[in-house]
Structure formats: structure tokens, C-alpha cells
């Protein structure tokens, strides 16, 4: 995802991803690791064009 998201947004995303994985796979939350990668838009390109 693009860098600059609010801390609360990241927290909510981690909670929701964990919940979905647990419901889908039937595993405990302790077994789920979520890693968010903040990428500056200028370090991303698509269709031959630089982002940001």
C-alpha cells in the first residue's frame, strides 16, 4: 500500500485481515502474522509511468 496511511487505519487492516484468515482457515489469531509494506508512490511504477 502507499506510504502515509494513518496508524488507526493500519491497526484496523491488521485486525480485519487476521479475523478473515482465522475464519477462513480455522486457526487461532496467534498463528497469523500480518506485515504491512508502506511504499512511497515515487518508488512505484505502472504502465511505464512513475507513481506519485
mmCIF entry with sequence, helices, sheets and N, C-alpha, C, O atoms, coordinates in Angstrom:
data_MODEL
# 
_entry.id   MODEL 
# 
_entity.id                         1 
_entity.type                       polymer 
_entity.pdbx_number_of_molecules   1 
# 
_entity_poly.entity_id                      1 
_entity_poly.type                           'polypeptide(L)' 
_entity_poly.nstd_linkage                   no 
_entity_poly.nstd_monomer                   no 
_entity_poly.pdbx_seq_one_letter_code       
;(UNK)(UNK)(UNK)(UNK)(UNK)(UNK)(UNK)(UNK)(UNK)(UNK)(UNK)(UNK)(UNK)(UNK)(UNK)(UNK)
(UNK)(UNK)(UNK)(UNK)(UNK)(UNK)(UNK)(UNK)(UNK)(UNK)(UNK)(UNK)(UNK)(UNK)(UNK)(UNK)
(UNK)(UNK)(UNK)(UNK)(UNK)(UNK)(UNK)(UNK)(UNK)(UNK)(UNK)(UNK)(UNK)(UNK)(UNK)(UNK)
(UNK)(UNK)(UNK)(UNK)
;
_entity_poly.pdbx_seq_one_letter_code_can   XXXXXXXXXXXXXXXXXXXXXXXXXXXXXXXXXXXXXXXXXXXXXXXXXXXX 
_entity_poly.pdbx_strand_id                 A 
# 
loop_
_entity_poly_seq.entity_id 
_entity_poly_seq.num 
_entity_poly_seq.mon_id 
_entity_poly_seq.hetero 
1 1  UNK n 
1 2  UNK n 
1 3  UNK n 
1 4  UNK n 
1 5  UNK n 
1 6  UNK n 
1 7  UNK n 
1 8  UNK n 
1 9  UNK n 
1 10 UNK n 
1 11 UNK n 
1 12 UNK n 
1 13 UNK n 
1 14 UNK n 
1 15 UNK n 
1 16 UNK n 
1 17 UNK n 
1 18 UNK n 
1 19 UNK n 
1 20 UNK n 
1 21 UNK n 
1 22 UNK n 
1 23 UNK n 
1 24 UNK n 
1 25 UNK n 
1 26 UNK n 
1 27 UNK n 
1 28 UNK n 
1 29 UNK n 
1 30 UNK n 
1 31 UNK n 
1 32 UNK n 
1 33 UNK n 
1 34 UNK n 
1 35 UNK n 
1 36 UNK n 
1 37 UNK n 
1 38 UNK n 
1 39 UNK n 
1 40 UNK n 
1 41 UNK n 
1 42 UNK n 
1 43 UNK n 
1 44 UNK n 
1 45 UNK n 
1 46 UNK n 
1 47 UNK n 
1 48 UNK n 
1 49 UNK n 
1 50 UNK n 
1 51 UNK n 
1 52 UNK n 
# 
_struct_asym.id          A 
_struct_asym.entity_id   1 
# 
loop_
_struct_conf.conf_type_id 
_struct_conf.id 
_struct_conf.pdbx_PDB_helix_id 
_struct_conf.beg_label_comp_id 
_struct_conf.beg_label_asym_id 
_struct_conf.beg_label_seq_id 
_struct_conf.pdbx_beg_PDB_ins_code 
_struct_conf.end_label_comp_id 
_struct_conf.end_label_asym_id 
_struct_conf.end_label_seq_id 
_struct_conf.pdbx_end_PDB_ins_code 
_struct_conf.beg_auth_comp_id 
_struct_conf.beg_auth_asym_id 
_struct_conf.beg_auth_seq_id 
_struct_conf.end_auth_comp_id 
_struct_conf.end_auth_asym_id 
_struct_conf.end_auth_seq_id 
_struct_conf.pdbx_PDB_helix_class 
_struct_conf.details 
_struct_conf.pdbx_PDB_helix_length 
HELX_P HELX_P1 AA1 UNK A 7  ? UNK A 25 ? UNK A 7  UNK A 25 1 ? 19 
HELX_P HELX_P2 AA2 UNK A 29 ? UNK A 31 ? UNK A 29 UNK A 31 5 ? 3  
HELX_P HELX_P3 AA3 UNK A 41 ? UNK A 43 ? UNK A 41 UNK A 43 5 ? 3  
# 
_struct_conf_type.id          HELX_P 
_struct_conf_type.criteria    ? 
_struct_conf_type.reference   ? 
# 
_struct_sheet.id               AA1 
_struct_sheet.type             ? 
_struct_sheet.number_strands   2 
_struct_sheet.details          ? 
# 
_struct_sheet_order.sheet_id     AA1 
_struct_sheet_order.range_id_1   1 
_struct_sheet_order.range_id_2   2 
_struct_sheet_order.offset       ? 
_struct_sheet_order.sense        anti-parallel 
# 
loop_
_struct_sheet_range.sheet_id 
_struct_sheet_range.id 
_struct_sheet_range.beg_label_comp_id 
_struct_sheet_range.beg_label_asym_id 
_struct_sheet_range.beg_label_seq_id 
_struct_sheet_range.pdbx_beg_PDB_ins_code 
_struct_sheet_range.end_label_comp_id 
_struct_sheet_range.end_label_asym_id 
_struct_sheet_range.end_label_seq_id 
_struct_sheet_range.pdbx_end_PDB_ins_code 
_struct_sheet_range.beg_auth_comp_id 
_struct_sheet_range.beg_auth_asym_id 
_struct_sheet_range.beg_auth_seq_id 
_struct_sheet_range.end_auth_comp_id 
_struct_sheet_range.end_auth_asym_id 
_struct_sheet_range.end_auth_seq_id 
AA1 1 UNK A 45 ? UNK A 46 ? UNK A 45 UNK A 46 
AA1 2 UNK A 49 ? UNK A 50 ? UNK A 49 UNK A 50 
# 
loop_
_atom_site.group_PDB 
_atom_site.id 
_atom_site.type_symbol 
_atom_site.label_atom_id 
_atom_site.label_alt_id 
_atom_site.label_comp_id 
_atom_site.label_asym_id 
_atom_site.label_entity_id 
_atom_site.label_seq_id 
_atom_site.pdbx_PDB_ins_code 
_atom_site.Cartn_x 
_atom_site.Cartn_y 
_atom_site.Cartn_z 
_atom_site.occupancy 
_atom_site.B_iso_or_equiv 
_atom_site.pdbx_formal_charge 
_atom_site.auth_seq_id 
_atom_site.auth_comp_id 
_atom_site.auth_asym_id 
_atom_site.auth_atom_id 
_atom_site.pdbx_PDB_model_num 
ATOM 1   N N  . UNK A 1 1  ? 0.842   -1.168  0.000   1.00 0.00 ? 1  UNK A N  1 
ATOM 2   C CA . UNK A 1 1  ? 0.000   0.000   0.000   1.00 0.00 ? 1  UNK A CA 1 
ATOM 3   C C  . UNK A 1 1  ? 0.887   1.230   0.000   1.00 0.00 ? 1  UNK A C  1 
ATOM 4   O O  . UNK A 1 1  ? 2.070   1.159   0.333   1.00 0.00 ? 1  UNK A O  1 
ATOM 5   N N  . UNK A 1 2  ? 0.308   2.347   -0.373  1.00 0.00 ? 2  UNK A N  1 
ATOM 6   C CA . UNK A 1 2  ? 1.090   3.591   -0.388  1.00 0.00 ? 2  UNK A CA 1 
ATOM 7   C C  . UNK A 1 2  ? 1.441   4.023   1.028   1.00 0.00 ? 2  UNK A C  1 
ATOM 8   O O  . UNK A 1 2  ? 0.660   3.830   1.960   1.00 0.00 ? 2  UNK A O  1 
ATOM 9   N N  . UNK A 1 3  ? 2.605   4.602   1.175   1.00 0.00 ? 3  UNK A N  1 
ATOM 10  C CA . UNK A 1 3  ? 3.048   5.137   2.461   1.00 0.00 ? 3  UNK A CA 1 
ATOM 11  C C  . UNK A 1 3  ? 2.150   6.304   2.869   1.00 0.00 ? 3  UNK A C  1 
ATOM 12  O O  . UNK A 1 3  ? 1.573   6.980   2.018   1.00 0.00 ? 3  UNK A O  1 
ATOM 13  N N  . UNK A 1 4  ? 2.039   6.533   4.179   1.00 0.00 ? 4  UNK A N  1 
ATOM 14  C CA . UNK A 1 4  ? 1.313   7.683   4.678   1.00 0.00 ? 4  UNK A CA 1 
ATOM 15  C C  . UNK A 1 4  ? -0.050  7.387   5.270   1.00 0.00 ? 4  UNK A C  1 
ATOM 16  O O  . UNK A 1 4  ? -0.775  8.307   5.648   1.00 0.00 ? 4  UNK A O  1 
ATOM 17  N N  . UNK A 1 5  ? -0.406  6.124   5.353   1.00 0.00 ? 5  UNK A N  1 
ATOM 18  C CA . UNK A 1 5  ? -1.703  5.779   5.966   1.00 0.00 ? 5  UNK A CA 1 
ATOM 19  C C  . UNK A 1 5  ? -1.669  6.056   7.458   1.00 0.00 ? 5  UNK A C  1 
ATOM 20  O O  . UNK A 1 5  ? -0.616  5.972   8.089   1.00 0.00 ? 5  UNK A O  1 
ATOM 21  N N  . UNK A 1 6  ? -2.819  6.384   8.015   1.00 0.00 ? 6  UNK A N  1 
ATOM 22  C CA . UNK A 1 6  ? -2.944  6.649   9.447   1.00 0.00 ? 6  UNK A CA 1 
ATOM 23  C C  . UNK A 1 6  ? -2.679  5.370   10.247  1.00 0.00 ? 6  UNK A C  1 
ATOM 24  O O  . UNK A 1 6  ? -2.955  4.262   9.785   1.00 0.00 ? 6  UNK A O  1 
ATOM 25  N N  . UNK A 1 7  ? -2.146  5.545   11.439  1.00 0.00 ? 7  UNK A N  1 
ATOM 26  C CA . UNK A 1 7  ? -1.862  4.405   12.328  1.00 0.00 ? 7  UNK A CA 1 
ATOM 27  C C  . UNK A 1 7  ? -3.135  3.608   12.613  1.00 0.00 ? 7  UNK A C  1 
ATOM 28  O O  . UNK A 1 7  ? -3.104  2.378   12.631  1.00 0.00 ? 7  UNK A O  1 
ATOM 29  N N  . UNK A 1 8  ? -4.252  4.301   12.835  1.00 0.00 ? 8  UNK A N  1 
ATOM 30  C CA . UNK A 1 8  ? -5.524  3.634   13.109  1.00 0.00 ? 8  UNK A CA 1 
ATOM 31  C C  . UNK A 1 8  ? -6.023  2.813   11.930  1.00 0.00 ? 8  UNK A C  1 
ATOM 32  O O  . UNK A 1 8  ? -6.632  1.759   12.116  1.00 0.00 ? 8  UNK A O  1 
ATOM 33  N N  . UNK A 1 9  ? -5.766  3.294   10.716  1.00 0.00 ? 9  UNK A N  1 
ATOM 34  C CA . UNK A 1 9  ? -6.153  2.561   9.505   1.00 0.00 ? 9  UNK A CA 1 
ATOM 35  C C  . UNK A 1 9  ? -5.371  1.263   9.407   1.00 0.00 ? 9  UNK A C  1 
ATOM 36  O O  . UNK A 1 9  ? -5.925  0.217   9.069   1.00 0.00 ? 9  UNK A O  1 
ATOM 37  N N  . UNK A 1 10 ? -4.075  1.336   9.706   1.00 0.00 ? 10 UNK A N  1 
ATOM 38  C CA . UNK A 1 10 ? -3.228  0.138   9.669   1.00 0.00 ? 10 UNK A CA 1 
ATOM 39  C C  . UNK A 1 10 ? -3.674  -0.871  10.731  1.00 0.00 ? 10 UNK A C  1 
ATOM 40  O O  . UNK A 1 10 ? -3.710  -2.075  10.481  1.00 0.00 ? 10 UNK A O  1 
ATOM 41  N N  . UNK A 1 11 ? -4.013  -0.362  11.921  1.00 0.00 ? 11 UNK A N  1 
ATOM 42  C CA . UNK A 1 11 ? -4.470  -1.230  13.003  1.00 0.00 ? 11 UNK A CA 1 
ATOM 43  C C  . UNK A 1 11 ? -5.736  -1.974  12.591  1.00 0.00 ? 11 UNK A C  1 
ATOM 44  O O  . UNK A 1 11 ? -5.848  -3.183  12.792  1.00 0.00 ? 11 UNK A O  1 
ATOM 45  N N  . UNK A 1 12 ? -6.681  -1.250  12.017  1.00 0.00 ? 12 UNK A N  1 
ATOM 46  C CA . UNK A 1 12 ? -7.944  -1.842  11.577  1.00 0.00 ? 12 UNK A CA 1 
ATOM 47  C C  . UNK A 1 12 ? -7.706  -2.879  10.472  1.00 0.00 ? 12 UNK A C  1 
ATOM 48  O O  . UNK A 1 12 ? -8.330  -3.940  10.470  1.00 0.00 ? 12 UNK A O  1 
ATOM 49  N N  . UNK A 1 13 ? -6.814  -2.574  9.545   1.00 0.00 ? 13 UNK A N  1 
ATOM 50  C CA . UNK A 1 13 ? -6.494  -3.509  8.472   1.00 0.00 ? 13 UNK A CA 1 
ATOM 51  C C  . UNK A 1 13 ? -5.909  -4.800  9.030   1.00 0.00 ? 13 UNK A C  1 
ATOM 52  O O  . UNK A 1 13 ? -6.303  -5.891  8.619   1.00 0.00 ? 13 UNK A O  1 
ATOM 53  N N  . UNK A 1 14 ? -4.974  -4.679  9.962   1.00 0.00 ? 14 UNK A N  1 
ATOM 54  C CA . UNK A 1 14 ? -4.358  -5.864  10.577  1.00 0.00 ? 14 UNK A CA 1 
ATOM 55  C C  . UNK A 1 14 ? -5.411  -6.700  11.301  1.00 0.00 ? 14 UNK A C  1 
ATOM 56  O O  . UNK A 1 14 ? -5.418  -7.926  11.192  1.00 0.00 ? 14 UNK A O  1 
ATOM 57  N N  . UNK A 1 15 ? -6.290  -6.042  12.033  1.00 0.00 ? 15 UNK A N  1 
ATOM 58  C CA . UNK A 1 15 ? -7.357  -6.764  12.748  1.00 0.00 ? 15 UNK A CA 1 
ATOM 59  C C  . UNK A 1 15 ? -8.269  -7.504  11.773  1.00 0.00 ? 15 UNK A C  1 
ATOM 60  O O  . UNK A 1 15 ? -8.604  -8.668  11.992  1.00 0.00 ? 15 UNK A O  1 
ATOM 61  N N  . UNK A 1 16 ? -8.671  -6.829  10.698  1.00 0.00 ? 16 UNK A N  1 
ATOM 62  C CA . UNK A 1 16 ? -9.593  -7.446  9.737   1.00 0.00 ? 16 UNK A CA 1 
ATOM 63  C C  . UNK A 1 16 ? -8.952  -8.575  8.934   1.00 0.00 ? 16 UNK A C  1 
ATOM 64  O O  . UNK A 1 16 ? -9.597  -9.589  8.668   1.00 0.00 ? 16 UNK A O  1 
ATOM 65  N N  . UNK A 1 17 ? -7.701  -8.408  8.552   1.00 0.00 ? 17 UNK A N  1 
ATOM 66  C CA . UNK A 1 17 ? -7.000  -9.479  7.832   1.00 0.00 ? 17 UNK A CA 1 
ATOM 67  C C  . UNK A 1 17 ? -6.860  -10.696 8.742   1.00 0.00 ? 17 UNK A C  1 
ATOM 68  O O  . UNK A 1 17 ? -7.092  -11.827 8.315   1.00 0.00 ? 17 UNK A O  1 
ATOM 69  N N  . UNK A 1 18 ? -6.483  -10.460 9.989   1.00 0.00 ? 18 UNK A N  1 
ATOM 70  C CA . UNK A 1 18 ? -6.334  -11.563 10.946  1.00 0.00 ? 18 UNK A CA 1 
ATOM 71  C C  . UNK A 1 18 ? -7.653  -12.295 11.136  1.00 0.00 ? 18 UNK A C  1 
ATOM 72  O O  . UNK A 1 18 ? -7.698  -13.524 11.099  1.00 0.00 ? 18 UNK A O  1 
ATOM 73  N N  . UNK A 1 19 ? -8.720  -11.542 11.338  1.00 0.00 ? 19 UNK A N  1 
ATOM 74  C CA . UNK A 1 19 ? -10.046 -12.146 11.537  1.00 0.00 ? 19 UNK A CA 1 
ATOM 75  C C  . UNK A 1 19 ? -10.450 -12.998 10.328  1.00 0.00 ? 19 UNK A C  1 
ATOM 76  O O  . UNK A 1 19 ? -10.936 -14.117 10.489  1.00 0.00 ? 19 UNK A O  1 
ATOM 77  N N  . UNK A 1 20 ? -10.251 -12.468 9.134   1.00 0.00 ? 20 UNK A N  1 
ATOM 78  C CA . UNK A 1 20 ? -10.636 -13.186 7.913   1.00 0.00 ? 20 UNK A CA 1 
ATOM 79  C C  . UNK A 1 20 ? -9.826  -14.467 7.737   1.00 0.00 ? 20 UNK A C  1 
ATOM 80  O O  . UNK A 1 20 ? -10.376 -15.509 7.381   1.00 0.00 ? 20 UNK A O  1 
ATOM 81  N N  . UNK A 1 21 ? -8.526  -14.392 7.985   1.00 0.00 ? 21 UNK A N  1 
ATOM 82  C CA . UNK A 1 21 ? -7.676  -15.587 7.862   1.00 0.00 ? 21 UNK A CA 1 
ATOM 83  C C  . UNK A 1 21 ? -8.116  -16.638 8.870   1.00 0.00 ? 21 UNK A C  1 
ATOM 84  O O  . UNK A 1 21 ? -8.211  -17.818 8.533   1.00 0.00 ? 21 UNK A O  1 
ATOM 85  N N  . UNK A 1 22 ? -8.384  -16.226 10.097  1.00 0.00 ? 22 UNK A N  1 
ATOM 86  C CA . UNK A 1 22 ? -8.812  -17.175 11.136  1.00 0.00 ? 22 UNK A CA 1 
ATOM 87  C C  . UNK A 1 22 ? -10.145 -17.825 10.787  1.00 0.00 ? 22 UNK A C  1 
ATOM 88  O O  . UNK A 1 22 ? -10.312 -19.033 10.959  1.00 0.00 ? 22 UNK A O  1 
ATOM 89  N N  . UNK A 1 23 ? -11.088 -17.034 10.301  1.00 0.00 ? 23 UNK A N  1 
ATOM 90  C CA . UNK A 1 23 ? -12.395 -17.584 9.912   1.00 0.00 ? 23 UNK A CA 1 
ATOM 91  C C  . UNK A 1 23 ? -12.267 -18.534 8.721   1.00 0.00 ? 23 UNK A C  1 
ATOM 92  O O  . UNK A 1 23 ? -12.942 -19.562 8.666   1.00 0.00 ? 23 UNK A O  1 
ATOM 93  N N  . UNK A 1 24 ? -11.412 -18.189 7.785   1.00 0.00 ? 24 UNK A N  1 
ATOM 94  C CA . UNK A 1 24 ? -11.262 -18.997 6.568   1.00 0.00 ? 24 UNK A CA 1 
ATOM 95  C C  . UNK A 1 24 ? -10.497 -20.294 6.827   1.00 0.00 ? 24 UNK A C  1 
ATOM 96  O O  . UNK A 1 24 ? -10.870 -21.355 6.328   1.00 0.00 ? 24 UNK A O  1 
ATOM 97  N N  . UNK A 1 25 ? -9.424  -20.197 7.610   1.00 0.00 ? 25 UNK A N  1 
ATOM 98  C CA . UNK A 1 25 ? -8.558  -21.362 7.818   1.00 0.00 ? 25 UNK A CA 1 
ATOM 99  C C  . UNK A 1 25 ? -8.829  -22.092 9.126   1.00 0.00 ? 25 UNK A C  1 
ATOM 100 O O  . UNK A 1 25 ? -8.328  -23.195 9.341   1.00 0.00 ? 25 UNK A O  1 
ATOM 101 N N  . UNK A 1 26 ? -9.621  -21.476 9.999   1.00 0.00 ? 26 UNK A N  1 
ATOM 102 C CA . UNK A 1 26 ? -9.902  -22.109 11.283  1.00 0.00 ? 26 UNK A CA 1 
ATOM 103 C C  . UNK A 1 26 ? -8.703  -22.158 12.198  1.00 0.00 ? 26 UNK A C  1 
ATOM 104 O O  . UNK A 1 26 ? -8.519  -23.130 12.931  1.00 0.00 ? 26 UNK A O  1 
ATOM 105 N N  . UNK A 1 27 ? -7.890  -21.129 12.166  1.00 0.00 ? 27 UNK A N  1 
ATOM 106 C CA . UNK A 1 27 ? -6.694  -21.102 13.008  1.00 0.00 ? 27 UNK A CA 1 
ATOM 107 C C  . UNK A 1 27 ? -6.818  -20.000 14.059  1.00 0.00 ? 27 UNK A C  1 
ATOM 108 O O  . UNK A 1 27 ? -7.638  -19.094 13.915  1.00 0.00 ? 27 UNK A O  1 
ATOM 109 N N  . UNK A 1 28 ? -6.013  -20.075 15.109  1.00 0.00 ? 28 UNK A N  1 
ATOM 110 C CA . UNK A 1 28 ? -6.058  -19.029 16.128  1.00 0.00 ? 28 UNK A CA 1 
ATOM 111 C C  . UNK A 1 28 ? -5.345  -17.766 15.639  1.00 0.00 ? 28 UNK A C  1 
ATOM 112 O O  . UNK A 1 28 ? -4.471  -17.826 14.774  1.00 0.00 ? 28 UNK A O  1 
ATOM 113 N N  . UNK A 1 29 ? -5.731  -16.640 16.202  1.00 0.00 ? 29 UNK A N  1 
ATOM 114 C CA . UNK A 1 29 ? -5.123  -15.363 15.818  1.00 0.00 ? 29 UNK A CA 1 
ATOM 115 C C  . UNK A 1 29 ? -3.608  -15.362 16.049  1.00 0.00 ? 29 UNK A C  1 
ATOM 116 O O  . UNK A 1 29 ? -2.863  -14.692 15.333  1.00 0.00 ? 29 UNK A O  1 
ATOM 117 N N  . UNK A 1 30 ? -3.166  -16.115 17.048  1.00 0.00 ? 30 UNK A N  1 
ATOM 118 C CA . UNK A 1 30 ? -1.734  -16.175 17.354  1.00 0.00 ? 30 UNK A CA 1 
ATOM 119 C C  . UNK A 1 30 ? -0.917  -16.787 16.209  1.00 0.00 ? 30 UNK A C  1 
ATOM 120 O O  . UNK A 1 30 ? 0.298   -16.603 16.144  1.00 0.00 ? 30 UNK A O  1 
ATOM 121 N N  . UNK A 1 31 ? -1.584  -17.508 15.315  1.00 0.00 ? 31 UNK A N  1 
ATOM 122 C CA . UNK A 1 31 ? -0.890  -18.152 14.202  1.00 0.00 ? 31 UNK A CA 1 
ATOM 123 C C  . UNK A 1 31 ? -0.776  -17.237 12.977  1.00 0.00 ? 31 UNK A C  1 
ATOM 124 O O  . UNK A 1 31 ? -0.149  -17.607 11.984  1.00 0.00 ? 31 UNK A O  1 
ATOM 125 N N  . UNK A 1 32 ? -1.376  -16.054 13.044  1.00 0.00 ? 32 UNK A N  1 
ATOM 126 C CA . UNK A 1 32 ? -1.413  -15.156 11.888  1.00 0.00 ? 32 UNK A CA 1 
ATOM 127 C C  . UNK A 1 32 ? -0.439  -14.005 12.087  1.00 0.00 ? 32 UNK A C  1 
ATOM 128 O O  . UNK A 1 32 ? -0.465  -13.319 13.108  1.00 0.00 ? 32 UNK A O  1 
ATOM 129 N N  . UNK A 1 33 ? 0.412   -13.808 11.104  1.00 0.00 ? 33 UNK A N  1 
ATOM 130 C CA . UNK A 1 33 ? 1.339   -12.682 11.097  1.00 0.00 ? 33 UNK A CA 1 
ATOM 131 C C  . UNK A 1 33 ? 0.997   -11.809 9.896   1.00 0.00 ? 33 UNK A C  1 
ATOM 132 O O  . UNK A 1 33 ? 0.915   -12.300 8.771   1.00 0.00 ? 33 UNK A O  1 
ATOM 133 N N  . UNK A 1 34 ? 0.798   -10.527 10.133  1.00 0.00 ? 34 UNK A N  1 
ATOM 134 C CA . UNK A 1 34 ? 0.487   -9.586  9.061   1.00 0.00 ? 34 UNK A CA 1 
ATOM 135 C C  . UNK A 1 34 ? 1.630   -8.586  8.979   1.00 0.00 ? 34 UNK A C  1 
ATOM 136 O O  . UNK A 1 34 ? 2.001   -7.983  9.985   1.00 0.00 ? 34 UNK A O  1 
ATOM 137 N N  . UNK A 1 35 ? 2.185   -8.408  7.800   1.00 0.00 ? 35 UNK A N  1 
ATOM 138 C CA . UNK A 1 35 ? 3.254   -7.440  7.584   1.00 0.00 ? 35 UNK A CA 1 
ATOM 139 C C  . UNK A 1 35 ? 2.766   -6.429  6.561   1.00 0.00 ? 35 UNK A C  1 
ATOM 140 O O  . UNK A 1 35 ? 2.399   -6.793  5.444   1.00 0.00 ? 35 UNK A O  1 
ATOM 141 N N  . UNK A 1 36 ? 2.760   -5.162  6.944   1.00 0.00 ? 36 UNK A N  1 
ATOM 142 C CA . UNK A 1 36 ? 2.358   -4.102  6.032   1.00 0.00 ? 36 UNK A CA 1 
ATOM 143 C C  . UNK A 1 36 ? 3.614   -3.474  5.434   1.00 0.00 ? 36 UNK A C  1 
ATOM 144 O O  . UNK A 1 36 ? 4.573   -3.168  6.142   1.00 0.00 ? 36 UNK A O  1 
ATOM 145 N N  . UNK A 1 37 ? 3.586   -3.292  4.148   1.00 0.00 ? 37 UNK A N  1 
ATOM 146 C CA . UNK A 1 37 ? 4.720   -2.677  3.464   1.00 0.00 ? 37 UNK A CA 1 
ATOM 147 C C  . UNK A 1 37 ? 4.270   -1.328  2.910   1.00 0.00 ? 37 UNK A C  1 
ATOM 148 O O  . UNK A 1 37 ? 3.463   -1.260  1.983   1.00 0.00 ? 37 UNK A O  1 
ATOM 149 N N  . UNK A 1 38 ? 4.804   -0.264  3.490   1.00 0.00 ? 38 UNK A N  1 
ATOM 150 C CA . UNK A 1 38 ? 4.494   1.091   3.034   1.00 0.00 ? 38 UNK A CA 1 
ATOM 151 C C  . UNK A 1 38 ? 5.474   1.471   1.933   1.00 0.00 ? 38 UNK A C  1 
ATOM 152 O O  . UNK A 1 38 ? 6.680   1.557   2.165   1.00 0.00 ? 38 UNK A O  1 
ATOM 153 N N  . UNK A 1 39 ? 4.956   1.693   0.756   1.00 0.00 ? 39 UNK A N  1 
ATOM 154 C CA . UNK A 1 39 ? 5.809   2.023   -0.383  1.00 0.00 ? 39 UNK A CA 1 
ATOM 155 C C  . UNK A 1 39 ? 5.530   3.456   -0.812  1.00 0.00 ? 39 UNK A C  1 
ATOM 156 O O  . UNK A 1 39 ? 4.387   3.791   -1.125  1.00 0.00 ? 39 UNK A O  1 
ATOM 157 N N  . UNK A 1 40 ? 6.554   4.310   -0.834  1.00 0.00 ? 40 UNK A N  1 
ATOM 158 C CA . UNK A 1 40 ? 6.343   5.656   -1.342  1.00 0.00 ? 40 UNK A CA 1 
ATOM 159 C C  . UNK A 1 40 ? 5.886   5.594   -2.807  1.00 0.00 ? 40 UNK A C  1 
ATOM 160 O O  . UNK A 1 40 ? 6.400   4.801   -3.596  1.00 0.00 ? 40 UNK A O  1 
ATOM 161 N N  . UNK A 1 41 ? 4.919   6.439   -3.153  1.00 0.00 ? 41 UNK A N  1 
ATOM 162 C CA . UNK A 1 41 ? 4.373   6.401   -4.517  1.00 0.00 ? 41 UNK A CA 1 
ATOM 163 C C  . UNK A 1 41 ? 5.446   6.563   -5.577  1.00 0.00 ? 41 UNK A C  1 
ATOM 164 O O  . UNK A 1 41 ? 5.361   5.960   -6.646  1.00 0.00 ? 41 UNK A O  1 
ATOM 165 N N  . UNK A 1 42 ? 6.471   7.385   -5.284  1.00 0.00 ? 42 UNK A N  1 
ATOM 166 C CA . UNK A 1 42 ? 7.518   7.606   -6.292  1.00 0.00 ? 42 UNK A CA 1 
ATOM 167 C C  . UNK A 1 42 ? 8.392   6.376   -6.520  1.00 0.00 ? 42 UNK A C  1 
ATOM 168 O O  . UNK A 1 42 ? 9.174   6.336   -7.471  1.00 0.00 ? 42 UNK A O  1 
ATOM 169 N N  . UNK A 1 43 ? 8.261   5.364   -5.642  1.00 0.00 ? 43 UNK A N  1 
ATOM 170 C CA . UNK A 1 43 ? 9.008   4.109   -5.814  1.00 0.00 ? 43 UNK A CA 1 
ATOM 171 C C  . UNK A 1 43 ? 8.181   3.038   -6.504  1.00 0.00 ? 43 UNK A C  1 
ATOM 172 O O  . UNK A 1 43 ? 8.556   1.865   -6.501  1.00 0.00 ? 43 UNK A O  1 
ATOM 173 N N  . UNK A 1 44 ? 7.069   3.428   -7.092  1.00 0.00 ? 44 UNK A N  1 
ATOM 174 C CA . UNK A 1 44 ? 6.162   2.501   -7.736  1.00 0.00 ? 44 UNK A CA 1 
ATOM 175 C C  . UNK A 1 44 ? 5.937   2.958   -9.173  1.00 0.00 ? 44 UNK A C  1 
ATOM 176 O O  . UNK A 1 44 ? 5.832   4.154   -9.446  1.00 0.00 ? 44 UNK A O  1 
ATOM 177 N N  . UNK A 1 45 ? 5.866   2.019   -10.064 1.00 0.00 ? 45 UNK A N  1 
ATOM 178 C CA . UNK A 1 45 ? 5.559   2.356   -11.450 1.00 0.00 ? 45 UNK A CA 1 
ATOM 179 C C  . UNK A 1 45 ? 4.551   1.386   -12.032 1.00 0.00 ? 45 UNK A C  1 
ATOM 180 O O  . UNK A 1 45 ? 4.527   0.206   -11.682 1.00 0.00 ? 45 UNK A O  1 
ATOM 181 N N  . UNK A 1 46 ? 3.717   1.900   -12.927 1.00 0.00 ? 46 UNK A N  1 
ATOM 182 C CA . UNK A 1 46 ? 2.744   1.064   -13.605 1.00 0.00 ? 46 UNK A CA 1 
ATOM 183 C C  . UNK A 1 46 ? 2.534   1.631   -14.988 1.00 0.00 ? 46 UNK A C  1 
ATOM 184 O O  . UNK A 1 46 ? 2.459   2.847   -15.167 1.00 0.00 ? 46 UNK A O  1 
ATOM 185 N N  . UNK A 1 47 ? 2.439   0.745   -15.972 1.00 0.00 ? 47 UNK A N  1 
ATOM 186 C CA . UNK A 1 47 ? 2.196   1.159   -17.352 1.00 0.00 ? 47 UNK A CA 1 
ATOM 187 C C  . UNK A 1 47 ? 3.277   2.111   -17.848 1.00 0.00 ? 47 UNK A C  1 
ATOM 188 O O  . UNK A 1 47 ? 3.010   3.020   -18.634 1.00 0.00 ? 47 UNK A O  1 
ATOM 189 N N  . UNK A 1 48 ? 4.500   1.888   -17.375 1.00 0.00 ? 48 UNK A N  1 
ATOM 190 C CA . UNK A 1 48 ? 5.629   2.696   -17.803 1.00 0.00 ? 48 UNK A CA 1 
ATOM 191 C C  . UNK A 1 48 ? 5.696   4.081   -17.179 1.00 0.00 ? 48 UNK A C  1 
ATOM 192 O O  . UNK A 1 48 ? 6.497   4.914   -17.602 1.00 0.00 ? 48 UNK A O  1 
ATOM 193 N N  . UNK A 1 49 ? 4.862   4.335   -16.176 1.00 0.00 ? 49 UNK A N  1 
ATOM 194 C CA . UNK A 1 49 ? 4.811   5.646   -15.549 1.00 0.00 ? 49 UNK A CA 1 
ATOM 195 C C  . UNK A 1 49 ? 5.094   5.537   -14.064 1.00 0.00 ? 49 UNK A C  1 
ATOM 196 O O  . UNK A 1 49 ? 4.669   4.592   -13.400 1.00 0.00 ? 49 UNK A O  1 
ATOM 197 N N  . UNK A 1 50 ? 5.823   6.526   -13.552 1.00 0.00 ? 50 UNK A N  1 
ATOM 198 C CA . UNK A 1 50 ? 6.140   6.561   -12.128 1.00 0.00 ? 50 UNK A CA 1 
ATOM 199 C C  . UNK A 1 50 ? 4.942   7.101   -11.357 1.00 0.00 ? 50 UNK A C  1 
ATOM 200 O O  . UNK A 1 50 ? 4.269   8.031   -11.800 1.00 0.00 ? 50 UNK A O  1 
ATOM 201 N N  . UNK A 1 51 ? 4.690   6.509   -10.208 1.00 0.00 ? 51 UNK A N  1 
ATOM 202 C CA . UNK A 1 51 ? 3.596   6.988   -9.361  1.00 0.00 ? 51 UNK A CA 1 
ATOM 203 C C  . UNK A 1 51 ? 3.974   8.236   -8.605  1.00 0.00 ? 51 UNK A C  1 
ATOM 204 O O  . UNK A 1 51 ? 5.134   8.646   -8.602  1.00 0.00 ? 51 UNK A O  1 
ATOM 205 N N  . UNK A 1 52 ? 2.998   8.838   -7.965  1.00 0.00 ? 52 UNK A N  1 
ATOM 206 C CA . UNK A 1 52 ? 3.172   9.952   -7.061  1.00 0.00 ? 52 UNK A CA 1 
ATOM 207 C C  . UNK A 1 52 ? 3.546   11.218  -7.681  1.00 0.00 ? 52 UNK A C  1 
ATOM 208 O O  . UNK A 1 52 ? 3.715   12.220  -6.985  1.00 0.00 ? 52 UNK A O  1 
# 
